[in-house]
C-alpha cells in the first residue's frame, strides 16, 4: 500500500528541516519505506478534507490504505512498530526507546517551543526582556538532564532508535541559539544524527520543496 504524508506547500522554516513532516520523512527513510507527499497551502490545511485527517488543521498526516494518523509521535511510533530499524528487538530496550520518544515530545520540546514562541509573539512587549532568562533557565534544566544522561554515549540507549530521531529533531530547534553551548555533548550528538544517510535524504527532500518555490 502507498504511504502518503502531508507537508507544507510553502515551509515557514525556509527549508531548514524543522517542519514536523521532517520527522516522518526521516523515520520512513530509516526503515526504507517509499512514500508520497501531498503538499498543502495554509488555506487547504483548514478545509474539511484535511480536517477530517488532522482535527487541528496541522501537518503532517499519514495515510496508508484505510489508516489515517496525525501527530508526529504517533506516526513515528507506528512506523517504528511496523518496520525494523527504529526500535530494538529486546522488549526492555524497546520500552526504553519508546520512553525517550515521549520524553523528547513531552518533556524537552515544550519549554523550547515556549521560548521560541515568546521570541516572535512577545518580542515587542515590555516584559519580554525580563521573561527570557526564566524561559532560558527552563530550557537549560532540560538540556542539563539530557546531557548528563547521554554522557559519553553515542546515542541515548545503545543503538540509534526512534527516541534519538525525535530528540534530535527537537534539539535542532536550538541550533541557531547559544543554548546548546553549555552542554558540550549535545551538538556532537545532533551532528551524528545529521550525518546519517537517511537523515540527509529526508532533509534534501524537504528542502527541495522550499527550493522549488524560492
C-alpha positions in Angstrom: 0.0 0.0 0.0 1.2 3.5 -0.8 2.2 5.7 2.1 1.2 9.4 1.7 2.1 12.1 4.1 1.2 15.8 4.0 3.7 18.7 4.2 3.7 22.5 3.8 3.5 23.8 0.3 5.5 26.8 1.5 7.6 25.9 4.5 7.7 28.6 7.3 11.2 27.4 8.3 12.5 28.2 4.8 13.7 24.7 4.1 15.8 24.2 7.3 14.3 20.8 8.1 12.3 21.9 11.1 8.8 21.5 9.9 7.4 18.4 11.6 7.0 16.4 8.4 10.8 16.0 8.6 10.3 13.6 11.5 8.1 11.4 9.5 10.2 11.6 6.3 13.3 10.7 8.4 11.6 7.7 10.0 10.4 6.4 6.6 13.9 6.8 5.2 15.5 4.9 8.2 13.2 1.9 7.6 13.5 2.0 3.8 9.8 2.7 3.1 8.9 4.7 0.0 6.3 7.4 0.4 4.5 10.1 -1.5 4.0 13.7 -0.3 0.8 15.8 -0.7 1.7 19.5 -0.3 -0.8 21.8 1.3 -1.3 25.5 1.4 -2.2 27.1 4.7 -5.7 27.6 3.4 -6.1 23.9 2.4 -5.0 22.8 5.9 -8.2 24.4 7.3 -10.5 22.8 4.7 -12.8 19.9 5.6 -10.9 17.3 3.6 -7.8 17.9 5.7 -9.6 18.5 9.0 -11.0 15.0 8.6 -7.5 13.7 8.7 -6.0 16.2 11.2 -8.6 17.7 13.5 -6.3 20.7 14.4 -5.6 21.6 10.8 -1.8 20.9 11.0 0.8 18.8 9.2 1.9 16.1 8.8 -0.7 13.4 8.4 0.0 9.8 7.4 -2.2 7.7 5.2 -1.7 4.0 4.4 -4.7 2.1 3.0 -7.6 2.7 5.3 -5.4 4.0 8.1 -5.0 7.7 8.7 -2.9 9.1 11.5 -1.9 12.5 12.8 0.7 13.7 15.5 4.3 13.0 14.6 4.9 11.0 17.8 2.1 8.6 16.9 3.1 8.4 13.3 6.8 7.7 14.1 5.8 5.1 16.7 3.5 3.4 14.1 6.3 3.3 11.5 8.8 2.0 14.1 6.5 -0.7 15.3 5.7 -1.9 11.8 9.2 -1.9 10.3 12.6 -2.9 11.6 15.2 -0.4 12.2 13.9 2.2 14.7 13.1 0.1 17.8 15.2 -2.6 19.5 14.0 -6.3 19.4 14.7 -6.7 23.1 11.4 -5.9 25.0 13.0 -3.8 27.7 15.2 -1.9 25.3 12.2 -1.3 23.1 10.3 0.1 26.0 13.1 2.4 26.9 13.3 3.7 23.4 9.6 4.5 23.4 10.1 6.3 26.7 12.7 8.5 25.0 10.2 9.3 22.2 7.7 10.5 24.8 10.5 12.4 26.7 11.5 14.3 23.5 8.0 15.5 22.7 6.5 15.9 26.2 9.5 17.0 28.4 12.2 18.5 26.2 10.2 20.1 23.4 7.6 22.2 25.3 10.0 24.7 27.0 11.9 25.0 23.7 8.7 25.8 21.8 7.6 28.2 24.5 10.8 30.1 24.4 10.7 30.2 20.6 7.1 31.4 20.6 8.0 34.2 23.0 10.6 35.5 20.6 8.2 36.1 17.8 5.0 36.7 19.6 6.1 38.8 22.6 9.3 40.4 21.4 7.8 43.9 21.4 6.3 43.6 24.8 7.7 45.5 27.8 8.1 42.3 29.9 9.9 40.3 27.2 13.5 41.1 28.3 12.7 40.2 31.9 10.9 37.0 30.9 13.6 35.5 28.7 16.0 34.5 31.4 13.3 32.4 33.0 12.5 30.7 29.7 16.2 30.1 29.1 16.5 28.6 32.5 13.7 26.1 31.8 15.4 25.0 28.6 18.8 24.7 30.3 17.3 22.5 33.0 16.0 20.0 30.4 19.3 20.1 28.4 21.4 19.6 31.5 19.4 16.5 32.4 19.6 15.2 28.9 23.3 15.9 28.6 24.0 14.2 31.8 22.1 11.1 30.8 23.7 11.0 27.3 27.2 11.3 28.8 29.9 9.9 26.5 27.4 7.7 24.7 26.8 7.8 21.0 23.0 7.5 21.4 20.6 7.7 24.3 20.3 4.0 25.0 22.6 1.8 23.0 21.8 1.8 19.3 20.2 4.6 17.4 16.4 4.5 17.8 13.2 6.4 17.3 13.9 8.1 20.6 17.1 9.6 19.2 15.3 10.6 16.0 12.6 12.6 17.8 15.1 14.0 20.3 17.4 15.3 17.7 14.6 17.0 15.7 13.6 18.7 18.9 17.1 19.9 19.7 17.7 21.2 16.2 15.2 24.0 17.1 18.1 25.4 19.2 20.9 25.1 16.6 20.8 28.9 15.9 20.9 29.8 19.5 23.7 29.6 22.1 21.7 27.4 24.5 23.4 24.2 23.4 26.9 25.6 24.0 26.7 25.0 27.8 26.2 21.2 27.2 29.2 20.0 25.3 27.9 16.6 24.1 24.7 17.8 22.6 25.9 19.4 19.4 28.1 16.4 18.5 25.0 14.2 19.2 23.0 16.2 16.7 25.8 16.1 14.2 26.0 12.3 14.4 22.3 12.1 13.6 22.5 14.6 10.8 25.3 12.6 9.2 23.1 9.5 8.9 22.2 8.8 5.2 18.5 8.5 6.0 18.5 12.0 7.6 20.3 13.5 4.6 17.7 12.0 2.2 14.8 13.3 4.3 16.4 16.7 4.7 17.1 17.1 1.0 13.6 16.0 0.0 12.0 18.6 2.4 14.5 21.3 1.3 13.7 20.7 -2.3 10.1 21.8 -1.7 11.3 25.1 -0.5 13.9 25.5 -3.2 11.4 25.0 -5.9 9.3 27.8 -4.5 12.1 30.2 -3.5 
